[in-house]
Every structure is written in structure tokens, then in C-alpha cells.
């Protein structure tokens, strides 16, 4: 099965005219992956210059398209710039920006996603998680879930992994959280989904 046939039903219909040309120019393999909590997609180079992209199959269409373009930008840097370029360095930022702009200009994304992307075009992040506005736009279900940023200072909570913490002060982008068992301090993303605990 060709790359376009694999991803066609996973991306917004309005993206097809622009995206098919981009996907057809990519000479590696695109595969779908089961849900991965640690990442939405990845790019890998194999032997003899062959490359591979995987994208999680449970993403909504806007999130799938952004992730696909993110990974194709890696492939373009590898093929057209340098295999030695930094993973999310200036070459990648230029490639990703150039890939995103036609879709933003054609109003392919939902308005909230376009706005969040537009704000970061001059300083693209390595992950959606590094941009809370973009993450909220790509995962609207977060708004209805209890996340770390909704808690008050000193609240005790449990993550989906079963770790228990006390909420501390906010740093630049993350919160200091004290693990209750060890007393160690961790920097935790504000959109981490949590369960509020009564004081222990």
C-alpha cells in the first residue's frame, strides 16, 4: 500500500490537494502505530539512506496532520540539508514552518489550531507539549479533564502512572511537584491529567 493510501483517511479532507504532493515526494515509508503516550510520531533513518515515519493511529485529523508534517520536516532535513543537523535545529524549524504555512493559509486546520500554530511559527517547538495552547487545541478533551494547572498550590494529586505529588510553585513552563514517597522535586507539565487526593 502506498503512503498516501495509508494516511488519506487520517487527515482533514481540505488538506488533500496540498498534502498528496508532499507525501508523494517522500521516498521513505509511512506507517501507522498504536497509541503511544510518550510520542505522537517519529522519524527514523535506516541503512543505505532509507527512512521511516510512524504516526499514532488514534490522533484526531488536525493532530495527525501536524504530527505528519513535523516528521516529514525531519525527513527533508535528513535528505536535503544534512544528516548531521540538530534534531530540532534551525534547518528543521525552517522546513516545518514551510510545510505548515500552506495549510494555515488555506484554512485547513480548525481556527483554534491555526491560531496556536500561528503564534509559534517564529519559534517552533520540538513537541506539542512544549506549547500548551497548541496542545489544548489539538486535544480538546483536555479542557474537560482535571489537569495540573487547575489545581491550587499545595494540592496533593495522583498521575495516571500512580505517582503521588504535592503541587509547588510554577516555573517558566512547568510546575515543581514534590513526590510524596521520596520527597524529590520534579518539573511536571501543566496539562498532565491528574486525580485530586484528599490530604494524607
DATA-V839604 format. One record per helix or strand. SS is the DSSP state (hx for helix, st for strand). FROM is the first residue (numbers start at 0). TO is the last residue. Records with the same first field share a line. If there is no record, write none. Layout:
SS = FROM-TO + FROM-TO
This chain:
hx = 2-9 + 12-24 + 46-48 + 60-80 + 89-104 + 110-122 + 127-129 + 131-137 + 139-143 + 147-149
st = 28-32 + 40-44 + 50-55 + 146-146 + 155-158 + 163-169 + 173-178 + 184-188 + 192-196
